[in-house]
Amino acid sequence: PDPWVIQKDGLYYFCRTTGRNLQLIVTPKMSELANAQSVIVWTPPDTGMYAKELWAPELHYLHHKWYLYFAADDGSNDHHRMYVLENSDKDPTTANWVFKGKIADKTNKWAIDGSVFTLKGKNYMIWSGWEGDDNVSQNIYIAEMSDPWTIKGDRVMLSTPTYEWERKGMSGGLPA
């Protein structure tokens, strides 16, 4: 389920989803991950646009706070979008996560597998998304962020599948 690991202050934070909640496992050594306790840090509501199919969670530490980015939908894959939680505690395994909302550019198109990074003092988000409303292909997009939960400006396509090996599983340009 698209696990993610980040290291901070000598600890590894392993982030995962069960599809129904988001979990963290903290360990000083990755070799001891199997023996560490899993902590559920967030469970979505039973219904709504981010209630189902939680995918690809990523934990990041930005501006002295923890952020947990993930994709989710309402049970229909066509509605997958990126969402973000915030926790100002030093320990991200606490239950003090605040749902900040959907993180999308103005096109609000299908989006999964988001990640953030900082370059020259500016935060950016990258993600896999659709150009339109139909799954013709998954492209990689980037956009600047005005804060850890808001896209600033337009998304820019970085990559689209063009080579045969990138288009495996597709027939005639459409998903098989």
Buried (B, 14 or more C-beta within 10 A) or exposed (E): EBBBBBEBEEEBBBBBBEEEBBBBBBBEEEEEBEEBEBBEBBEBEEEEBBBBBBBBBBBBBBEEBBBBBBBBBBEEEEBBBBBBBBBEEEEBBBEBBEBBEBBBBEBEBBBBBBBBEEEEEEBBBBBBBBBEEEEBBBBBBBBBBEEBBBBBEEBEEEEEBEEEEEEEEBEEEEEE
